[in-house]
Amino acid sequence: MNARPDTSRFTIGTLSKETGLPVDTLRYYEREGLLPQPPRRSSGYREYDRGAVKRVRFILRAKELGFSLDEIADLLNFSADQERGVEGVKERASRRLAETERQIAQLEAIRSRLAQLVAACPGSGSPACCPILSTIRDDAPQPVAATPSCCSGVRPAAAPP
């Protein structure tokens, strides 16, 4: 009868394959305390279990929700706090939501401004008249005006050879 290998404990390479993360990232998570230091085999190799896979997947799902690694560390700590853990999780998630809404508002303002600049730019003519370049070059933001006459889109005729 063939003995089945023990798959409940495995190396960092297997953890990497199971989670889709590079080995260096897993080591970084260990250094940062997000992933506990695993026991080592007599050969010195780290020895992980299924709990490590679950923890890394928790980290990945939290990152997908926009949480920073520091916030994820807090969430991991709160998940073990039977008395006030849920309260702490909700508070962190509420802060993350508020920050996400602030970032969305900022991105919407950027999109609006960029759309105005793109619409005002003829796409040809002198770079000195380009409203996009003018806005980026100037210290004070300029209102988007109609396309300047120097940006008529007509290129000057090339000088004869």
JOTAPE-V390660 format. One record per backbone hydrogen bond with DSSP energy under -1.0 kcal/mol. NH is the residue of the N-H (numbers start at 1). CO is the residue of the C=O. If there is no record, write none. Layout:
# JOTAPE-V390660
nh=NH co=CO
nh=NH co=CO
This chain:
# JOTAPE-V390660
nh=10 co=48
nh=15 co=11
nh=16 co=12
nh=17 co=13
nh=18 co=14
nh=19 co=15
nh=20 co=16
nh=26 co=22
nh=27 co=23
nh=28 co=24
nh=29 co=25
nh=30 co=26
nh=31 co=27
nh=32 co=28
nh=33 co=30
nh=34 co=29
nh=35 co=29
nh=41 co=45
nh=44 co=41
nh=47 co=39
nh=48 co=10
nh=52 co=49
nh=54 co=50
nh=55 co=51
nh=56 co=52
nh=57 co=53
nh=58 co=54
nh=59 co=55
nh=60 co=56
nh=61 co=57
nh=62 co=58
nh=63 co=59
nh=64 co=60
nh=65 co=61
nh=66 co=63
nh=67 co=62
nh=72 co=68
nh=73 co=69
nh=74 co=70
nh=75 co=71
nh=76 co=72
nh=77 co=73
nh=78 co=74
nh=79 co=75
nh=80 co=77
nh=81 co=78
nh=85 co=81
nh=88 co=84
nh=89 co=85
nh=90 co=86
nh=91 co=87
nh=92 co=88
nh=93 co=89
nh=94 co=90
nh=95 co=91
nh=96 co=92
nh=97 co=93
nh=98 co=94
nh=99 co=95
nh=100 co=96
nh=101 co=97
nh=102 co=98
nh=103 co=99
nh=104 co=100
nh=105 co=101
nh=106 co=102
nh=107 co=103
nh=108 co=104
nh=109 co=105
nh=110 co=106
nh=111 co=107
nh=112 co=108
nh=113 co=109
nh=114 co=110
nh=115 co=111
nh=116 co=112
nh=117 co=113
nh=118 co=114
nh=119 co=115
nh=120 co=116
nh=121 co=117
nh=129 co=126
nh=134 co=130
nh=135 co=131
nh=136 co=132
nh=137 co=133
nh=138 co=134
nh=151 co=148
